[in-house]
Amino acid sequence: MKIVICASIYFTYEIKELSDKLIALGHETRIPYTSKKIIDGELTLGEYKKEKELRGDASFRKIKEDLIKRYYEFIKTDDAIVVLNLDKNNIKNYIGGNVFLEIGFAHVLNKPIYLYNDIPEMIYTDEIKAMRPIVIYQDLSKIN
């Protein structure tokens, strides 16, 4: 199965670990563009955070690389998404704005949506529930 991993860039090293596990199970994966740059040594997570802090947000990268449309195309052509929702900003199982969009893309495209952990309690919890993701509770064998 071709799987797009959706997660906060702050989880880059966990994204790599998840990707490696999925590949070992016979899946193909795509990871966020900026995470790939960090993993490939073209950028550090520290540099990314510093850039974001200096500019006030991360929109510059999203615009420069057209990341929202790029990820939509990945989701459109691949089989499913796995949302790596870990704790961030004092929110258990955090799902940020971009990942929420990606869940929406997958839902509209009738792609399976797998959540690594349970649905978070956030402002858009009801909308996440309405898209009926499959919570796998970190059990990758539930992806099929």
N, C-alpha and C positions, 0 to 999 in steps of 0.2 A: 504494500500500500504506500502511496505517496502522501506524506504528512507534512503540513505546514505547522511549525511550532510558533505559537503566539505568546509573547511574554514581555515584560518590562526589560529594557536594556540593562537595568541594574541587576538582572538575574542572568547576565551573560554566561557566567561559568556554570551555572545550573542548567542553562539551555544546552550548552555543549555536552554536559553529562547526560541529559535526557536524550539528545540527538544520538550520542554514542550507543545508549541502551536500545533505542528504537532501531538503529542500524543493525545492531547485534541480533535483533529479533527478525530481521529480514525486511525492514521497511526502508524507504528512501525518505530523507527529510530536507526541509528548507528551514533556515533559521533567519532571524532578522538581519538585515543588511549591516547595520551598525555593529551588531554582535559579531557577525562574521569578520568585520574589519578588526575588531578587538582580538578575536581568537587568532586571526592571521598575523597579528603583531603590527598592523598598519596604524593602530590607534590604541591608546590605553583607556580603561574605564575611568581612570583619574582625569585624563585629558578631556574625555567626553563630559564628565561632571563639571570640570572647570569651564569648558566652553559654554555649557548650559547656564552655569551661574553667571558668567560674564555677560551673556546675551539676554538673560532673564527667562529664557525658555528654550525648548529644543526644536522650535518650528523651522529654524534655518536648515537643519539637516533634512527634515521631512519635505521641505520645499525643494531644496537643491537636488535631492535624489529622487523626488516624486515618490516617496516611500509608501504613501497610502494607496496610490494607484498600483504601484508595483506589487504590494502585498495582495491587493484585490485580484490581480492577474494570477498570482500563485494559487490563491484559494480557488479561483475559477477552474484552473487546470488540474489541480491535485485532488486527492480523494477525500481528505478529512483535515480537520485542525485539532491540535492538542494545545490547550491553554495551560501553560505552566503558571498557575496562580499560587504564589507563595506570599508570605507575610511581608508587608511594606507599609511604611507611613503609619504604623500602629493599627493597620487594618489586616485582619486575618484573611488569608487567601485573596489578596488584592487583585483586582482587575482594573487596569487604567483605561483611559479614554481610547487610545489606539486599539487596544485589545478588545474593548467593547465594540468598536467599529468592525473589527475583524470577525468577531462572533456574529455580528449582524450580517456581514457579507456571506459567511458560511451558511447562516440560516436561510437567507434569501436564495442562495444557490443550492439549497437542499443537500448540503454536505454535513456529514456527522461532526458534531462538536463534542470533543472530549475535554472535560475539566480534570486536571491532575488532582485537585483538592476540591472540597465542597464549595458551593456558591457563597460568595462573601456577602456580608451585610453592608450594602452601600446604597447610594441614592438610586441606582438603577438595578437593584436586586430583582424587582418584579419583572423587568424587561429581560434580564438574563434567564429567569425561570421560564418566561413565556417562549423562549427560543429552545427550550427543552434539551439542554446539554446533558450528556451522559457523564456523570461523575464517576471517575474510576478509582478514587481514593489511592492514588499512587501505584495501582496495579496495572502495569502495561499489558498484561495478558488479556485485559478486557477490551483492547482495541482490536476491532475486526471489521 
